[in-house]
Amino acid sequence: QPLMRTHHGSSECANWSFDRDAETVEHYRRWARIHTRLYPTYQALAAEAVAEGLPITRHPWLVAPEVRDLWAGQDVFFIGDDLFVAPVVEEGATGRDLQLPGAGWWPLFGEIAAGNPATVSAPATELPVYVRGGTILPLLIQAVDSHYGASAEGLTDLGDEDGRLALALYPASDGSLDAIEVEGATISGTGFTGGVDWSTATLDGNALPGCQDEVVTSCADDDNTLWVIGESATVTVAGGGTLTIAPHTTSSDTTRTWRIGVGGAVWGAL
């Protein structure tokens, strides 16, 4: 949800709290980081809500009115049009049978698109979330400690991620990626069919070196992601995939850092 909060309600002893034990704190910490990294996506959806009146959290009818099976339950919902959430709400269950909104949806942390329908494994620590094929999902590169400004030593806020953005790619079945507007640029892609090996990538026609411990220039990382330093770029990989970053304006005082990968690669250890 756009708002992430938890409290013990009217009975602190009867209800489990996020800080009850170390295991629960670590679980909450992980999902807080996932939620925080989604900040650019929530920010864009908030702007859409202001401009068009569409809610951020959406009933299936608003997004996929033709898929009547999605209306039957009371638990699935969308975040925007491109994230489909299917929580496990049956006590003791560690999975569920699931009807996806259509073909070509990816697990949020997946490396390939899912089948449909699907039987989803979801132990207590996991939440089934799917991304529409063709989506470029903008994320913070690193989760920050505060959205509101941090003054204590060692804490980070959104200012520390200014000019830095991760792009998680979830290609459609034809290899295309729908264009998005983010950070003053239009980003789009074509030809991303099959697996993507970023070690084969070229940037504006030039081969990329492997990344060192500290990323200071565009490079291919050994975790199969790509780092691009600069405001504009045309990235091509073996097999024909091309990603284009086209700025609306040029700014000499801004250096953009983009971390790019397919699906779960961009999420890393999360």
C-alpha positions as CSV (number, residue, x, y, z in Angstrom):
1,Q,0.0,0.0,0.0
2,P,1.2,3.6,-0.4
3,L,1.1,3.9,3.4
4,M,3.2,1.3,5.3
5,R,2.5,1.2,9.1
6,T,1.8,-1.2,11.8
7,H,0.7,-1.1,15.4
8,H,-0.5,-3.5,18.1
9,G,-4.1,-2.2,18.1
10,S,-6.1,-2.3,21.3
11,S,-4.4,-5.3,22.8
12,E,-0.6,-5.2,22.8
13,C,-0.3,-8.7,24.3
14,A,-2.7,-10.5,22.1
15,N,-1.5,-9.0,18.8
16,W,1.9,-9.6,17.3
17,S,4.0,-6.4,16.9
18,F,6.8,-5.6,14.4
19,D,9.3,-5.4,17.2
20,R,8.3,-8.5,19.2
21,D,11.5,-10.4,18.4
22,A,14.7,-10.1,16.2
23,E,13.3,-12.3,13.5
24,T,10.2,-10.1,13.1
25,V,12.3,-6.9,13.1
26,E,14.5,-8.3,10.3
27,H,11.4,-9.3,8.3
28,Y,9.9,-5.8,8.8
29,R,13.2,-4.2,7.9
30,R,13.4,-6.1,4.6
31,W,9.9,-5.1,3.5
32,A,10.4,-1.5,4.6
33,R,13.5,-1.3,2.3
34,I,11.4,-2.8,-0.6
35,H,8.7,-0.3,0.1
36,T,11.2,2.6,0.3
37,R,12.9,1.6,-2.9
38,L,9.5,1.8,-4.7
39,Y,9.3,5.5,-3.8
40,P,9.7,6.8,-7.4
41,T,6.8,4.5,-8.5
42,Y,4.5,5.7,-5.6
43,Q,5.5,9.3,-6.3
44,A,4.5,9.0,-10.0
45,L,1.2,7.3,-9.0
46,A,0.5,10.1,-6.5
47,A,0.9,12.7,-9.2
48,E,-1.5,10.7,-11.4
49,A,-4.0,10.7,-8.6
50,V,-3.8,14.5,-8.3
51,A,-4.1,15.0,-12.1
52,E,-6.7,12.4,-13.0
53,G,-8.4,11.3,-9.7
54,L,-7.3,7.7,-10.0
55,P,-6.5,6.0,-6.7
56,I,-3.1,4.5,-6.2
57,T,-4.6,1.2,-4.8
58,R,-7.1,0.0,-7.4
59,H,-9.9,-2.6,-7.5
60,P,-9.4,-5.1,-10.3
61,W,-12.4,-3.7,-12.2
62,L,-10.6,-0.4,-12.7
63,V,-7.6,-2.1,-14.3
64,A,-8.8,-5.3,-15.9
65,P,-12.6,-5.1,-16.2
66,E,-12.6,-7.9,-18.8
67,V,-11.1,-10.4,-16.4
68,R,-14.2,-11.3,-14.4
69,D,-12.4,-14.0,-12.4
70,L,-10.5,-11.3,-10.5
71,W,-13.7,-9.9,-9.1
72,A,-14.6,-13.1,-7.3
73,G,-12.3,-12.7,-4.3
74,Q,-11.9,-9.9,-1.9
75,D,-8.1,-10.0,-1.5
76,V,-6.3,-9.1,-4.7
77,F,-5.7,-5.6,-5.8
78,F,-3.5,-3.4,-8.1
79,I,-1.0,-0.7,-7.3
80,G,-1.5,1.6,-10.3
81,D,-2.1,-0.4,-13.5
82,D,1.2,-2.4,-13.5
83,L,1.6,-4.0,-10.1
84,F,-0.8,-6.9,-9.1
85,V,-0.8,-8.0,-5.4
86,A,-2.2,-11.3,-4.3
87,P,-1.7,-11.7,-0.5
88,V,-2.1,-15.1,1.2
89,V,-4.8,-14.5,3.8
90,E,-5.8,-18.0,4.7
91,E,-4.5,-18.9,8.1
92,G,-1.7,-21.5,8.0
93,A,-1.4,-21.4,4.1
94,T,2.0,-21.1,2.5
95,G,0.7,-20.6,-1.0
96,R,-2.3,-20.1,-3.2
97,D,-3.8,-20.8,-6.6
98,L,-3.8,-17.6,-8.6
99,Q,-5.4,-16.2,-11.8
100,L,-3.2,-13.5,-13.2
101,P,-4.7,-10.5,-15.1
102,G,-3.3,-11.9,-18.4
103,A,-0.3,-13.4,-20.0
104,G,3.2,-12.2,-19.6
105,W,3.2,-11.0,-15.9
106,W,6.4,-11.3,-14.0
107,P,7.0,-12.0,-10.3
108,L,8.4,-8.8,-8.8
109,F,11.7,-10.6,-7.9
110,G,11.6,-13.0,-10.8
111,E,13.9,-13.5,-13.8
112,I,11.2,-14.7,-16.2
113,A,7.5,-14.2,-16.8
114,A,5.1,-16.4,-14.9
115,G,2.6,-18.9,-16.3
116,N,-1.1,-18.3,-15.9
117,P,-2.9,-19.6,-13.9
118,A,-0.3,-20.2,-11.4
119,T,0.2,-22.0,-8.1
120,V,2.2,-19.6,-6.0
121,S,4.5,-20.5,-3.1
122,A,4.3,-17.9,-0.4
123,P,5.6,-18.7,3.0
124,A,5.0,-16.2,5.8
125,T,7.8,-13.9,4.8
126,E,6.7,-13.5,1.2
127,L,4.0,-11.6,-0.6
128,P,3.0,-12.5,-4.2
129,V,3.4,-9.4,-6.3
130,Y,3.5,-9.4,-10.1
131,V,4.5,-6.8,-12.7
132,R,2.8,-6.3,-16.1
133,G,5.0,-7.4,-19.0
134,G,6.4,-4.3,-20.8
135,T,6.9,-2.3,-17.6
136,I,10.0,-0.3,-16.7
137,L,9.7,0.0,-12.9
138,P,11.6,3.0,-11.4
139,L,13.2,2.4,-8.0
140,L,15.7,4.1,-5.7
141,I,19.1,2.5,-6.1
142,Q,19.4,2.3,-2.3
143,A,16.7,2.4,0.4
144,V,17.1,5.5,2.5
145,D,16.5,6.0,6.2
146,S,14.1,8.9,5.9
147,H,11.9,10.5,3.2
148,Y,11.6,13.7,5.3
149,G,15.2,14.7,5.8
150,A,17.8,13.2,8.1
151,S,20.2,15.3,10.2
152,A,21.8,12.6,12.4
153,E,25.2,11.3,11.4
154,G,25.1,8.1,9.4
155,L,21.4,8.5,8.3
156,T,20.4,8.9,4.7
157,D,17.5,10.7,3.0
158,L,16.1,11.3,-0.5
159,G,18.8,14.0,-1.0
160,D,21.4,11.2,-1.0
161,E,19.7,9.5,-3.9
162,D,19.2,12.7,-5.9
163,G,20.0,12.0,-9.6
164,R,20.3,8.3,-9.0
165,L,17.6,5.8,-10.2
166,A,17.3,2.1,-10.7
167,L,15.3,0.7,-13.7
168,A,13.9,-2.8,-13.3
169,L,12.9,-4.1,-16.7
170,Y,10.0,-6.5,-17.2
171,P,9.8,-7.0,-21.0
172,A,6.6,-7.9,-22.8
173,S,6.4,-11.2,-24.7
174,D,7.5,-9.4,-27.9
175,G,10.5,-7.9,-26.0
176,S,9.1,-4.4,-25.8
177,L,9.2,-2.0,-22.9
178,D,6.6,0.8,-22.6
179,A,8.0,4.3,-22.5
180,I,8.0,6.1,-19.1
181,E,8.8,9.6,-18.2
182,V,11.1,9.8,-15.2
183,E,13.9,12.1,-14.0
184,G,13.3,14.5,-16.9
185,A,13.8,11.7,-19.5
186,T,11.8,9.4,-21.7
187,I,13.0,5.8,-21.3
188,S,11.9,3.0,-23.7
189,G,13.1,-0.4,-25.0
190,T,12.6,-3.0,-27.7
191,G,13.9,-6.4,-28.5
192,F,14.5,-7.8,-25.0
193,T,13.5,-11.4,-25.8
194,G,15.0,-14.3,-23.9
195,G,17.7,-13.8,-21.3
196,V,19.7,-10.6,-21.2
197,D,23.5,-10.8,-20.7
198,W,24.6,-7.3,-19.7
199,S,28.2,-8.2,-20.1
200,T,27.6,-8.0,-23.9
201,A,26.2,-4.4,-23.6
202,T,27.4,-1.5,-25.6
203,L,26.7,2.1,-24.6
204,D,26.3,4.5,-27.6
205,G,28.2,1.9,-29.7
206,N,31.1,1.4,-27.3
207,A,31.8,-1.7,-25.3
208,L,31.5,-1.4,-21.5
209,P,34.2,-2.4,-19.0
210,G,33.4,-4.5,-16.0
211,C,32.6,-2.6,-12.8
212,Q,35.2,-2.0,-10.0
213,D,34.5,-1.8,-6.3
214,E,33.5,1.8,-6.6
215,V,31.3,2.7,-9.6
216,V,32.5,6.0,-11.1
217,T,31.9,5.4,-14.8
218,S,29.5,3.4,-16.9
219,C,30.1,-0.4,-16.6
220,A,28.7,-3.9,-16.6
221,D,28.5,-5.4,-13.1
222,D,29.1,-9.0,-12.3
223,D,25.5,-9.3,-10.8
224,N,24.1,-8.9,-14.3
225,T,23.2,-5.3,-14.0
226,L,24.4,-2.3,-15.8
227,W,25.5,1.1,-14.5
228,V,25.1,4.1,-16.8
229,I,26.6,7.5,-15.8
230,G,25.1,10.3,-17.8
231,E,21.9,12.0,-18.8
232,S,21.3,10.2,-22.2
233,A,22.2,6.8,-23.4
234,T,21.5,4.1,-26.0
235,V,22.3,0.7,-24.6
236,T,22.3,-2.4,-26.8
237,V,22.8,-6.0,-25.7
238,A,23.5,-9.2,-27.7
239,G,20.3,-10.5,-29.2
240,G,19.0,-7.1,-30.2
241,G,17.7,-5.5,-27.0
242,T,18.0,-1.7,-27.0
243,L,17.2,0.6,-24.2
244,T,17.1,4.4,-24.8
245,I,17.3,7.2,-22.3
246,A,16.4,10.5,-24.0
247,P,16.5,13.6,-21.8
248,H,14.0,16.4,-22.4
249,T,16.6,19.0,-21.6
250,T,20.3,18.9,-20.9
251,S,21.8,20.1,-17.6
252,S,25.5,20.6,-17.2
253,D,25.2,20.6,-13.4
254,T,23.5,17.2,-13.1
255,T,25.1,13.8,-13.5
256,R,22.6,11.0,-13.7
257,T,23.3,7.5,-12.4
258,W,21.2,4.7,-13.7
259,R,21.3,1.1,-12.5
260,I,19.6,-1.2,-15.0
261,G,18.7,-4.8,-14.9
262,V,15.9,-7.3,-15.7
263,G,13.4,-8.2,-13.0
264,G,14.8,-9.5,-9.7
265,A,18.5,-8.7,-10.6
266,V,17.9,-5.0,-9.7
267,W,16.5,-6.0,-6.3
268,G,19.6,-7.9,-5.3
269,A,19.6,-9.4,-1.8
270,L,16.1,-8.1,-1.1
